[in-house]
Amino acid sequence: MDILKFIASFISLFIFFAHADKIRVGADAWADVTEHDGSGIYFKVLKEIYGAENIEINIESYHRGLKSFNDQKLDILVGIFREDVKHAILPKWYIDTDDPIIVFYRAEDEKTAHINNLSNLTNSWVRGFHFERFISETPNPYLVNSAQEGFTLLANKRIDTFIDYLSNVPLSLARKFKHFELLPSRHLYVAFQKNQYGQKLANTYDKKMSELRSSGKLKTLYAGLYEKSELDSFQENKEKMIILTDEVNLLRGQKSQIQKVNQTLSNNINLLFDQLNEYDFEFKMVHDYSNIEQSANQDNLCYCDMLKTEEREKHFQFSDPFAIYLGLQLYSKTPLPTNTNNQVNLRQLFVDNPEHKIGLVLGRSFGEKIDQQLADLKRKQVIEIPAKLNSILAIFNHDRFDYLIEYPQYVNLHWPNISNQKLYSYTIEGGKPYSVGYMMCTKTKTNDIFINRFNQSIENLGRSGTLFNVLSSEINQDKRAEFKRYFREIFSYEEPYH
């Protein structure tokens, strides 16, 4: 045995001996998969992988389980969505494929309980399932502790909708409800703590899941639920895709000062990528966009949520649009003069205020007409800032520069968490009323295949109505009609937007 292998083996043994106690596994109680008595498919799988004698099972509500995991009181949390745990290791193998998430309403309320009206209703779901991420303007949902409680409240007209799974509807109440789909089926994962021990457990999980499938044991464990789990079609040797982003929420394990920065993009990407089982995605932080042409020949590389410009199209290929934002605004801490259309001309603003400065991410595009105005600024009028939105707003709060160009839905949502100071916002002369985000990939055959698959994923979310739900989730109610109009201009999906 060479010395490096000996050291590696010693470290592995040390990690496990350092955690001589049982592996602490947490889960909510779900029929057939995680039962209160410690039985169920997921627990059987974990016992096969780690040994029944090495596992300690903790059954608690989904909400409490997430808290226990975040407080590091659990080594493993079972049956979670990718976005539910930010500081965690997710293995390559998922553990199951979830049922679609359904909106239930009373049969007599068919005209009221419509997907377009959810923001006006009293919506309810089990505590810990953060479905507000997929419904516009739902600041105060009615949270319950169990599906049984939720369906009972719905039947008794205490709430307008209850969001849950079709399999949880009590047979005695089933005829009272109608329903429609909020989210399509998605993969469920096992989360591990983000440390050496968690990585060791995750590696063991991936290795053993592969062995269990090859031996046929996995099919036996899942029995009649094996086909639905989609584990038989799981691809082990996935195509690696590097996704460059300035959005901290896409970087698993990163802790943001603002926990919900661009939550819309994070939710949207997770839903889109969940359908692309043949790819293994790795997100990397991009700090500016000044030299993106240098990466134009790299295979398996894409930039996430980019504006399309003529210059960029020379070097990159673009997906179909998958994100839309209300138009960029110029922000200032003091009132500014405007033209007759209540717009600010950037050139004239800096001619009149030559000592003022604007914060800009190098190479970031705001659309060709705004970019042209910014190109005329003097070097001393521009402060270079990092790409991360949470950093941008924090720097702006400390008066490093006088003006900021940003999307209103993010500033309106997150600025109150940073400062009580009032901001003045203005439309920019030459700016568009909305911006569209694309996946921008290098021009290679591999990426061409990826773009086609990504476009299929967009199409699936669009036709189900999920894309609209997610993209409109952080839009204020007074802007929702305007947003819906722009959505129709960009996307061709008719239902359910009549």
HELIX and SHEET records of a PDB file:
HELIX    1   1 ILE A    3  ALA A   18  1                                  16    
HELIX    2   2 ILE A   41  TYR A   50  1                                  10    
HELIX    3   3 ALA A   52  ASN A   54  5                                   3    
HELIX    4   4 TYR A   62  ASN A   70  1                                   9    
HELIX    5   5 ARG A   82  ASP A   84  5                                   3    
HELIX    6   6 ALA A  107  ASP A  109  5                                   3    
HELIX    7   7 ILE A  115  ASN A  120  5                                   6    
HELIX    8   8 PHE A  131  PHE A  134  5                                   4    
HELIX    9   9 ALA A  147  ALA A  155  1                                   9    
HELIX   10  10 LEU A  166  ASN A  168  5                                   3    
HELIX   11  11 ALA A  174  LYS A  176  5                                   3    
HELIX   12  12 GLN A  196  SER A  215  1                                  20    
HELIX   13  13 LYS A  217  TYR A  222  1                                   6    
HELIX   14  14 ALA A  223  LEU A  225  5                                   3    
HELIX   15  15 TYR A  226  SER A  229  1                                   4    
HELIX   16  16 LEU A  231  SER A  233  5                                   3    
HELIX   17  17 VAL A  248  LEU A  250  5                                   3    
HELIX   18  18 GLN A  263  PHE A  273  1                                  11    
HELIX   19  19 ILE A  292  SER A  295  5                                   4    
HELIX   20  20 GLU A  310  HIS A  315  1                                   6    
HELIX   21  21 LEU A  346  ASP A  352  1                                   7    
HELIX   22  22 GLU A  368  ALA A  375  1                                   8    
HELIX   23  23 ARG A  379  GLN A  381  5                                   3    
HELIX   24  24 LEU A  389  ASN A  397  1                                   9    
HELIX   25  25 PRO A  408  ILE A  418  1                                  11    
HELIX   26  26 LYS A  445  SER A  464  1                                  20    
HELIX   27  27 THR A  466  LEU A  471  1                                   6    
HELIX   28  28 GLN A  477  LYS A  479  5                                   3    
HELIX   29  29 ARG A  480  ILE A  490  1                                  11    
SHEET    1   A 5 ILE A  55  ILE A  59  0                                        
SHEET    2   A 5 ILE A  23  ALA A  27  1                                        
SHEET    3   A 5 ILE A  76  ILE A  80  1                                        
SHEET    4   A 5 HIS A 187  PHE A 192 -1                                        
SHEET    5   A 5 ASP A  96  THR A  97 -1                                        
SHEET    1   B 5 TYR A 142  VAL A 144  0                                        
SHEET    2   B 5 ASN A 123  VAL A 126  1                                        
SHEET    3   B 5 THR A 161  ASP A 164  1                                        
SHEET    4   B 5 ILE A 101  ARG A 106 -1                                        
SHEET    5   B 5 PHE A 177  LEU A 183 -1                                        
SHEET    1   C 5 TYR A 279  MET A 285  0                                        
SHEET    2   C 5 GLU A 239  THR A 245  1                                        
SHEET    3   C 5 LEU A 301  MET A 306  1                                        
SHEET    4   C 5 TYR A 434  THR A 442 -1                                        
SHEET    5   C 5 PHE A 316  PHE A 318 -1                                        
SHEET    1   D 5 TYR A 279  MET A 285  0                                        
SHEET    2   D 5 GLU A 239  THR A 245  1                                        
SHEET    3   D 5 LEU A 301  MET A 306  1                                        
SHEET    4   D 5 TYR A 434  THR A 442 -1                                        
SHEET    5   D 5 ALA A 323  LEU A 326 -1                                        
SHEET    1   E 6 GLN A 343  VAL A 344  0                                        
SHEET    2   E 6 TYR A 424  ILE A 428  1                                        
SHEET    3   E 6 GLN A 329  SER A 332 -1                                        
SHEET    4   E 6 TYR A 403  GLU A 406 -1                                        
SHEET    5   E 6 ILE A 358  LEU A 360  1                                        
SHEET    6   E 6 VAL A 382  GLU A 384  1                                        
END                                                                             
